[in-house]
Amino acid sequence: MATDYDAPRTKDEDQGHESLEALKSQRHGAQTAQIDVEDADTAEGIDLPGADLSGEELIVQIVPPQQDEFTCASCFLVRHQSQVAREKDGAKYCRDCEG
């Protein structure tokens, strides 16, 4: 059934509602959140901009391009063969760079 939200409301519809204080107390009890605090969430676990990271080591696994991939000669991103827009002098260009 469609409801006309622009129609003026009558007092009969508002009779069944509880008081505002009762609704607030019910809502407050139902929305109590549990916060998980881990050791990494402390101030020592946050890296600030400009922090000295020279002693840190980053380990990344490099995966070579697969048979159905190419490296765009313009943006140097590895793309799928379906993204080739044109090929000139053996260099392939992706749709994003040619678009």
N, C-alpha and C positions, 0 to 999 in steps of 0.2 A: 504494500500500500504506500502510495506517495505521501510525503509529508510536506506541507507548505510552511517553510521556516519563516516566511515574511508575515504570516498571519499573526495578529495580536494574540497573546496568550491569556487564558482565563485563569482565575484563582483556583479553580477546581483541580487543575493539573499540578499545582504546586503544593497541595495539601499533603501528599504522601511522602514528602522529603523530610529527612532528619535535619537537625540544626547544623549550622556550619561548624560549630565546635566538635560535635560528634563525628562529623565526616573527617575533620582534620585529625582527630585522635585515631580513627581507624586507618587513615592513610599513613600516618607516621609510623605506626606499628608494622604495616605491611611493606614499607619501603626501606627498612633498615638494611644497609649494605654492609657486607663483610669485605674488608680490604686485606688482600694478601700482601704482606711486606716481606720482600726477600732481601738477602744480604747485598745483592747487586743494586738494589734500589736506594742505597744510602748515598750520601754526598760523595763518598770516595769512588763510587762506581760511575760517576758522571764525568765525561770529558768536556772540558770547557773549550770554547774557541780560542785558538792560539796556544793550546797546551803543547808541551814538548812530547812528541810521540816518537822520538828518534830511537828509543830503546824497544819499541814494539816491533813485532814481526808479523807480517800478513802472509798467510798461506792460502794460495788460490790454485785450484786445479784447472789447468788449461786444456781445453778440448779442441783439437784441430777441426777445421771445417769439414763437414761430411760431404759425400758425393753429390748430394742434391742441394748444396749451398755454394754461395759465391761471396766474395768481398767486393763491395761497391768501391769503385775507383774515386768517387767524390767524397762520400762521408765515411768510408772505411769500416762500415758496419757489415757483419756477416748476415746475409739474407738468404732466404729460400729461392730456388731457381724460378719459382713462379713470380718473383718480384723483379725480374730482369725487365727493364724498359728498353734498353738498347745496348748494343755491343759495338765498340769502335776501337780498332787497332788492338784487339785482344783484351781490352778493358771493358768490364761490364758495369753498367750504371743502374741503380734501383729506381723504382717508380717514384719514390719520394723526392729524389734529387732531380729527376727529369720532369716532375709535375709542376 
